[in-house]
């Protein structure tokens, strides 16, 4: 072993690969990753170059190559059908961006509301326990909406777009209202605001929430989007595609990640000591949520754009947190930190960011479903590499 190169402990390797230490030991036992005994005879050490090579191998695509005309991530920027997403977030509506993803055209026409479908979704979700998160309500609503649509297996582009418009309004309007200032015909972002916070809407708050929806509408082939495309490849109907996306989004390493950053931002705001909060978090051995993204070496542009629009103490605190972490490790904030700051700024619950993410990404999942419906069916069938006992 080259003692001049950086060495990592088992715990550091597990964090780098996003797995548990036991999984790292399994990689070693299967000969997939090389370890070296520590000098004291306890524990193992790993050459960082070996770990990086192994990680790169794990990232190799084992599914059919996906060609998409929806989203491009290039040179630290995010584009929807050739348009800069951060510019769209500051200049247009979420409905217009959803239409852009589905049809290629910006169309700010309000989405229709089916009051009977909203009532159905409210009835089937009203008995959920108080512990239910907003995304639990969304999953039940999507299933209910599917059951009420006899033409749900129509996968023509126009039909999928029509389904998307009605489904999004139903998902939002069927959520429990937190604010009495709510109208059935309110724009989608206004209706969502009233279900996330008891605070009265402000122009700046609505603009920030609308921007968050736009910035999260799609992100190339993220885990939930791949799940949605796999479902669409089986010719599952659009509601089932959204359900598949919601299932993958539920993980704390994907759509629910902002909830982990929420207490960090909230505590830093309360104590006015972001550096101390980061120090305490590191002392407890935890990672800092809301930081780092493999696709943005120079920083997540969505985080920068959204924090700029949020403003106020929450955004200032998030930026101070970012400065503290950047100074220590060079890691930059991602959109989860910005979502947490948005939720803290406007007195939303910790899981509000997850709900915003789910509503926004529904537009992207349906856009990807349209592409998949036009492609060869059942084309996702990777083969596993068997690593068990040899047949006897």
C-alpha positions as CSV (number, residue, x, y, z in Angstrom):
1,X,0.0,0.0,0.0
2,X,1.2,3.5,-0.9
3,X,1.4,5.2,2.5
4,X,1.7,8.6,0.8
5,X,-1.9,8.6,-0.5
6,X,-4.9,9.5,1.7
7,X,-6.4,6.7,3.7
8,X,-10.0,6.4,4.8
9,X,-11.6,4.5,7.7
10,X,-14.5,2.1,7.2
11,X,-16.9,4.8,8.5
12,X,-15.5,7.4,6.1
13,X,-15.8,4.9,3.2
14,X,-19.4,4.1,4.2
15,X,-20.3,7.8,4.2
16,X,-18.6,8.4,0.9
17,X,-20.5,5.5,-0.8
18,X,-23.7,6.2,1.0
19,X,-23.9,2.7,2.6
20,X,-23.7,1.2,6.0
21,X,-20.3,0.0,7.4
22,X,-21.6,-3.6,7.2
23,X,-22.0,-3.1,3.5
24,X,-18.4,-2.0,3.1
25,X,-17.3,-5.2,4.9
26,X,-19.4,-7.2,2.4
27,X,-17.7,-5.5,-0.5
28,X,-14.3,-6.5,1.0
29,X,-15.4,-10.1,1.6
30,X,-16.6,-10.4,-2.0
31,X,-13.3,-9.0,-3.3
32,X,-14.8,-5.9,-4.7
33,X,-12.9,-3.5,-2.5
34,X,-9.4,-3.8,-1.1
35,X,-8.8,-3.0,2.6
36,X,-5.6,-2.8,4.7
37,X,-5.3,-3.6,8.4
38,X,-4.8,-0.6,10.7
39,X,-1.4,-0.3,12.4
40,X,-3.0,-1.1,15.8
41,X,-4.6,-4.3,14.4
42,X,-8.0,-2.9,14.9
43,X,-10.3,-1.8,12.0
44,X,-9.4,-1.3,8.4
45,X,-8.1,1.4,6.2
46,X,-8.8,2.0,2.5
47,X,-6.8,3.9,-0.1
48,X,-9.0,6.8,-1.3
49,X,-8.0,6.1,-4.9
50,X,-9.4,2.5,-4.6
51,X,-12.6,3.8,-3.1
52,X,-13.0,6.4,-5.8
53,X,-12.4,3.8,-8.5
54,X,-15.0,1.5,-6.9
55,X,-17.5,4.3,-6.6
56,X,-17.0,5.2,-10.3
57,X,-17.7,1.5,-11.3
58,X,-20.9,1.5,-9.3
59,X,-22.1,4.5,-11.2
60,X,-21.8,2.8,-14.6
61,X,-25.2,2.6,-16.3
62,X,-26.6,-0.9,-16.3
63,X,-29.9,0.1,-17.9
64,X,-30.6,1.0,-21.6
65,X,-29.2,4.4,-22.4
66,X,-31.9,7.0,-22.0
67,X,-32.1,9.7,-24.5
68,X,-34.1,12.7,-23.3
69,X,-35.0,16.1,-24.7
70,X,-36.3,17.4,-21.4
71,X,-33.5,18.5,-19.1
72,X,-29.8,19.2,-19.5
73,X,-27.3,19.8,-16.7
74,X,-24.1,21.3,-18.2
75,X,-21.3,23.5,-16.9
76,X,-23.0,24.0,-13.5
77,X,-26.4,25.1,-15.0
78,X,-29.8,23.5,-15.4
79,X,-31.9,23.8,-18.5
80,X,-35.4,22.8,-19.3
81,X,-35.8,22.2,-23.1
82,X,-32.9,24.6,-23.7
83,X,-34.1,27.3,-21.3
84,X,-32.2,28.2,-18.1
85,X,-34.3,27.0,-15.2
86,X,-33.1,29.7,-12.8
87,X,-34.3,32.4,-15.3
88,X,-37.6,30.6,-15.6
89,X,-37.9,30.5,-11.8
90,X,-37.8,34.3,-11.7
91,X,-39.9,35.1,-14.7
92,X,-42.8,32.7,-15.2
93,X,-45.2,30.4,-13.4
94,X,-44.9,26.7,-12.4
95,X,-47.9,25.9,-14.7
96,X,-46.1,27.4,-17.6
97,X,-42.9,25.4,-16.9
98,X,-45.0,22.2,-16.5
99,X,-46.5,22.8,-19.9
100,X,-43.0,23.5,-21.3
101,X,-41.8,20.1,-20.0
102,X,-44.8,18.3,-21.5
103,X,-45.3,20.2,-24.8
104,X,-42.2,22.3,-25.4
105,X,-44.3,25.5,-25.1
106,X,-44.6,27.9,-22.2
107,X,-48.3,28.2,-21.5
108,X,-49.4,30.2,-18.4
109,X,-53.0,29.1,-18.7
110,X,-54.3,28.1,-15.2
111,X,-54.8,24.4,-14.6
112,X,-58.4,23.2,-14.4
113,X,-59.9,22.1,-11.0
114,X,-62.2,19.2,-10.8
115,X,-64.1,19.9,-7.6
116,X,-65.7,16.4,-7.4
117,X,-62.2,14.8,-7.7
118,X,-60.9,17.1,-5.0
119,X,-63.8,16.1,-2.7
120,X,-63.1,12.4,-3.4
121,X,-59.5,12.9,-2.4
122,X,-60.5,14.8,0.7
123,X,-62.8,12.0,1.8
124,X,-60.2,9.3,1.4
125,X,-57.5,11.2,3.1
126,X,-59.5,12.7,6.0
127,X,-59.0,9.5,8.1
128,X,-55.2,9.5,7.9
129,X,-53.6,9.7,11.3
130,X,-52.2,13.0,12.6
131,X,-48.7,11.6,12.1
132,X,-49.3,11.4,8.3
133,X,-46.9,13.6,6.3
134,X,-48.1,15.7,3.5
135,X,-46.6,13.2,1.0
136,X,-48.7,10.5,2.6
137,X,-51.7,12.5,1.6
138,X,-50.3,13.0,-1.9
139,X,-49.8,9.2,-2.4
140,X,-53.4,8.4,-1.3
141,X,-54.8,11.2,-3.5
142,X,-53.0,10.0,-6.6
143,X,-54.4,6.5,-6.0
144,X,-57.9,7.8,-5.5
145,X,-57.7,10.0,-8.6
146,X,-56.6,7.0,-10.7
147,X,-59.5,4.9,-9.5
148,X,-61.9,7.7,-10.6
149,X,-60.5,7.9,-14.1
150,X,-61.9,5.3,-16.5
151,X,-59.6,6.5,-19.3
152,X,-56.4,6.4,-17.2
153,X,-54.7,4.0,-19.7
154,X,-54.8,6.6,-22.4
155,X,-51.1,7.4,-22.8
156,X,-51.2,9.7,-25.8
157,X,-49.3,13.0,-25.2
158,X,-52.4,15.1,-25.1
159,X,-54.1,12.8,-22.6
160,X,-51.1,12.6,-20.3
161,X,-50.8,16.4,-20.3
162,X,-54.5,16.8,-19.5
163,X,-54.1,14.2,-16.7
164,X,-51.1,16.0,-15.3
165,X,-52.9,19.4,-15.1
166,X,-55.9,17.9,-13.3
167,X,-53.9,15.6,-11.1
168,X,-51.6,18.5,-9.9
169,X,-54.5,20.7,-8.9
170,X,-56.2,17.7,-7.1
171,X,-53.0,16.8,-5.3
172,X,-52.6,20.4,-4.0
173,X,-56.2,21.3,-3.3
174,X,-56.9,18.1,-1.4
175,X,-54.1,18.7,1.1
176,X,-55.4,19.9,4.6
177,X,-55.7,23.7,4.6
178,X,-53.6,25.6,7.2
179,X,-54.8,29.0,6.1
180,X,-58.3,30.3,5.9
181,X,-57.4,32.6,3.0
182,X,-58.0,29.9,0.4
183,X,-60.1,29.9,-2.7
184,X,-60.9,27.0,-5.0
185,X,-59.9,29.0,-8.1
186,X,-56.6,30.3,-6.6
187,X,-53.4,29.7,-8.7
188,X,-51.7,26.5,-7.9
189,X,-48.9,28.2,-5.9
190,X,-51.3,30.2,-3.8
191,X,-53.3,27.0,-3.0
192,X,-50.1,25.2,-2.0
193,X,-49.1,28.1,0.2
194,X,-52.3,27.8,2.2
195,X,-51.6,24.2,2.8
196,X,-48.1,24.6,4.0
197,X,-48.3,27.5,6.5
198,X,-50.7,29.6,8.6
199,X,-48.9,32.8,7.6
200,X,-50.8,35.1,5.2
201,X,-49.3,35.0,1.7
202,X,-46.9,37.8,0.7
203,X,-45.8,38.6,-2.8
204,X,-42.2,37.7,-2.0
205,X,-43.2,34.4,-0.3
206,X,-45.4,33.3,-3.2
207,X,-42.6,34.2,-5.6
208,X,-40.1,32.1,-3.6
209,X,-42.5,29.1,-3.4
210,X,-43.3,29.4,-7.2
211,X,-39.5,29.5,-7.8
212,X,-39.0,26.4,-5.7
213,X,-41.6,24.5,-7.7
214,X,-40.0,25.5,-11.0
215,X,-36.4,24.7,-9.8
216,X,-37.5,21.2,-8.7
217,X,-39.7,20.3,-11.6
218,X,-37.1,18.0,-13.2
219,X,-33.5,17.0,-12.7
220,X,-32.6,14.6,-15.5
221,X,-32.6,10.9,-14.6
222,X,-32.7,11.2,-10.8
223,X,-33.7,8.1,-8.8
224,X,-37.4,8.8,-8.7
225,X,-37.4,9.7,-12.4
226,X,-35.8,6.4,-13.3
227,X,-38.5,4.7,-11.2
228,X,-41.2,6.6,-13.1
229,X,-39.7,5.7,-16.5
230,X,-39.4,2.1,-15.6
231,X,-43.1,2.1,-14.7
232,X,-44.0,3.9,-17.9
233,X,-41.9,1.3,-19.9
234,X,-44.4,-1.3,-18.7
235,X,-47.2,0.9,-20.0
236,X,-48.4,1.7,-16.5
237,X,-50.9,4.6,-16.6
238,X,-49.7,8.1,-15.7
239,X,-51.1,7.9,-12.1
240,X,-49.1,4.7,-11.5
241,X,-46.0,6.5,-13.0
242,X,-46.5,9.3,-10.4
243,X,-47.0,6.7,-7.7
244,X,-43.7,5.1,-8.6
245,X,-41.9,8.4,-8.5
246,X,-43.4,9.2,-5.1
247,X,-42.2,5.9,-3.7
248,X,-38.6,6.5,-4.7
249,X,-38.9,10.2,-3.6
250,X,-39.8,9.1,-0.1
251,X,-36.2,8.2,0.8
252,X,-34.2,10.5,3.1
253,X,-31.4,10.6,0.5
254,X,-33.7,12.0,-2.2
255,X,-37.0,14.0,-1.8
256,X,-37.1,13.9,2.0
257,X,-33.5,15.3,2.4
258,X,-34.7,18.8,3.2
259,X,-36.3,17.6,6.4
260,X,-32.9,16.6,7.6
261,X,-31.6,20.1,6.9
262,X,-34.6,21.9,8.5
263,X,-33.5,21.5,12.2
264,X,-30.0,22.7,11.3
265,X,-31.3,25.9,9.8
266,X,-34.0,26.4,12.5
267,X,-31.4,26.0,15.3
268,X,-29.0,28.3,13.6
269,X,-31.7,31.0,13.2
270,X,-32.8,30.6,16.9
271,X,-29.2,30.8,18.3
272,X,-27.9,33.3,15.7
273,X,-24.7,31.1,15.8
274,X,-24.4,29.1,12.5
275,X,-20.8,28.3,13.2
276,X,-21.6,26.9,16.6
277,X,-24.4,24.8,15.2
278,X,-22.1,23.3,12.6
279,X,-19.5,22.6,15.3
280,X,-22.0,20.8,17.5
281,X,-23.3,18.8,14.6
282,X,-19.8,17.7,13.7
283,X,-19.0,16.9,17.3
284,X,-21.9,14.4,17.4
285,X,-20.3,12.6,14.4
286,X,-23.1,13.5,11.9
287,X,-22.7,14.7,8.4
288,X,-24.0,18.1,7.5
289,X,-27.3,17.8,5.6
290,X,-28.1,20.1,2.7
291,X,-24.6,20.2,1.3
292,X,-22.9,18.7,-1.7
293,X,-24.2,17.5,-5.1
294,X,-22.3,15.2,-7.5
295,X,-23.6,17.0,-10.6
296,X,-22.5,20.5,-9.4
297,X,-18.9,20.8,-8.6
298,X,-19.2,24.6,-8.4
299,X,-22.4,24.6,-6.4
300,X,-26.1,23.9,-7.0
301,X,-27.5,26.8,-9.0
302,X,-31.0,25.9,-7.7
303,X,-29.8,26.6,-4.1
304,X,-28.2,29.9,-5.1
305,X,-31.3,31.1,-7.0
306,X,-33.8,30.1,-4.3
307,X,-31.8,31.5,-1.3
308,X,-31.6,34.8,-3.2
309,X,-35.4,34.9,-3.5
310,X,-36.1,33.8,0.0
311,X,-34.2,36.6,1.8
312,X,-34.6,37.4,5.4
313,X,-33.0,35.8,8.5
314,X,-33.5,32.3,7.3
315,X,-31.7,32.8,4.0
316,X,-29.0,34.9,5.7
317,X,-28.5,32.1,8.2
318,X,-28.4,29.5,5.5
319,X,-25.7,31.5,3.7
320,X,-23.7,31.8,6.9
321,X,-24.0,28.0,7.4
322,X,-22.8,27.6,3.8
323,X,-19.8,29.8,4.5
324,X,-18.9,27.8,7.6
325,X,-19.1,24.5,5.7
326,X,-17.3,25.8,2.6
327,X,-14.5,27.1,4.7
328,X,-14.1,23.8,6.5
329,X,-14.4,21.3,3.7
330,X,-15.0,23.2,0.4
331,X,-18.5,21.6,0.1
332,X,-21.2,23.9,-1.2
333,X,-25.0,24.0,-0.4
334,X,-27.6,22.1,-2.4
335,X,-31.3,22.8,-3.0
336,X,-32.2,20.9,0.1
337,X,-30.7,23.6,2.3
338,X,-32.6,26.2,0.4
339,X,-35.8,24.3,0.8
340,X,-35.2,24.0,4.5
341,X,-34.6,27.8,4.6
342,X,-37.9,28.4,2.8
343,X,-39.8,26.3,5.2
344,X,-38.2,28.0,8.3
345,X,-38.7,31.5,6.8
346,X,-42.4,31.0,6.4
347,X,-43.2,28.9,9.4
348,X,-43.8,25.7,7.4
349,X,-43.4,22.2,9.0
350,X,-40.1,20.3,8.6
351,X,-41.7,18.0,5.9
352,X,-42.9,20.9,3.8
353,X,-39.9,20.7,1.5
354,X,-40.7,17.1,0.7
355,X,-44.2,18.0,-0.3
356,X,-43.0,20.9,-2.5
357,X,-40.5,18.5,-4.1
358,X,-43.2,15.9,-4.8
359,X,-45.7,18.4,-6.3
360,X,-43.0,19.9,-8.5
361,X,-41.4,16.7,-9.7
362,X,-44.8,15.3,-10.7
363,X,-44.5,17.5,-13.7
364,X,-41.1,16.1,-14.6
365,X,-42.2,12.5,-14.1
366,X,-45.1,12.9,-16.5
367,X,-42.8,14.5,-19.1
368,X,-40.4,11.5,-18.9
369,X,-43.4,9.2,-19.0
370,X,-44.4,10.7,-22.4
371,X,-40.9,10.0,-23.7
372,X,-41.0,6.5,-22.4
373,X,-44.5,5.8,-23.9
374,X,-43.0,6.7,-27.3
375,X,-40.1,4.3,-26.8
376,X,-39.8,0.5,-26.9
377,X,-41.8,-1.1,-24.0
378,X,-40.2,-3.2,-21.3
379,X,-36.7,-2.1,-22.2
380,X,-35.4,-1.9,-18.7
381,X,-34.1,-5.3,-17.7
382,X,-30.6,-5.1,-16.2
383,X,-29.0,-8.3,-15.0
384,X,-27.7,-8.8,-11.5
385,X,-24.1,-9.9,-10.8
386,X,-24.6,-13.0,-8.6
387,X,-22.4,-12.9,-5.5
388,X,-23.9,-15.7,-3.4
389,X,-23.0,-19.3,-2.7
390,X,-22.0,-21.4,-5.7
391,X,-24.5,-24.0,-6.8
392,X,-23.8,-27.5,-5.5
